[in-house]
Amino acid sequence: MFNNFVRFVQEMYSTTELIPLHAPQFNGNEKKYLLEAIDSTFVSSVGEFVDKFEHKVAEYTGVKYAVATVNGTAALHMALQLSGVRKDTEVITQSLTFVATCNAIYYCNAKPIFIDVDKETLGLSPVSLKAFLEEYGELRNDGCCWNKKSNKKIAACLPMHTFGFPVRLQEIKKICDDYHIELVEDAAESLGSLYKNKHVGMFGKISAISFNGNKIITSGGGGMILTNSKELAIRAKHLTTTAKIAHRWNFEHDDIGYNYRLPNLNAALGVAQMEELPERLASKRIIAQHYQKWGDDYGLQFMREPYETRSNYWLNVALTQDQQQRDIMLEVTNKHDIMTRPTWSPMHKLRMNNGCQRDELINTLWIHERVVNVPSSAHFKN
């Protein structure tokens, strides 16, 4: 079966050479805008393309404010900090995620709690969230939710839309509201993904997306904080610009800030990429349909977008029968220069997360033993 799969992918991408997992594509105004940024001499964290990029992302996603950052991890760090995640607090998240999700929590001197995911979404399960909070969550007189086991405040809940498949946001949001926990969305992989016809990243007070080189569009590096709160947006821009007080010549700072602003050169690339996003999304849906049809014909399951969602299909997901079949698929495809990958090692298995509270993570382990990500670059030939 997997030799047939190799031929299928090679035919879809019209090559027998290396087929990457997700390569960037530059077919628009990237070079033009980069030259304009260079000619302007504003190549660092100030320039018109930064403002244009923020405006385009805000307009596309439907949020009121977008604040550009140097990468998605920086955006997530700021989103958590602005949500009240502090030293000796905790953040509920999923173990099935990229390490940046946990790193951002640790940057706030907080600690993650790992709960299980849904098989249908690959993201944080509202059933597991509710079960955990019913057992360990306690609303106290200060109006905050405290973990009865650790005696620490649970400051935020951080679901990640894995590979661009939206989690069950409405249910998660209600549970968070009931327990007075801030919802922060890690939407790093999900630009263009919708939940009940609304772009992800809009359901909590604040969220973060990524424009890394392997994302659906890229600004080289780059990330974005999304929020509908003017106050949070102003604070985010201030803190990510070293907390400098605006003045024509004086250098004064009123807080511990971060040098997290996106350079104008990167933003120029991002503006050009945003112009290509609708076509990119359409192409990726066609690719996903090709995989799903092949899987139906050959007996291999591919992830389909959950009910009432629209996935950007950033990375297409094959679900093998077990770990043995997963490893055979990885071996055969990579041997033939078709880049495929398993999920990240679950976060609770990493050394730095030893001792973190977690539930049984049954679905997390089941998914990790079966998932294979397959080439999903948008530029393929019919």
Order of alpha helices (4+ residues) and beta strands (2+ residues): alpha-alpha-alpha-beta-alpha-beta-alpha-beta-alpha-beta-beta-beta-alpha-beta-beta-beta-beta-beta-alpha-alpha-beta-beta-beta-alpha-alpha-beta
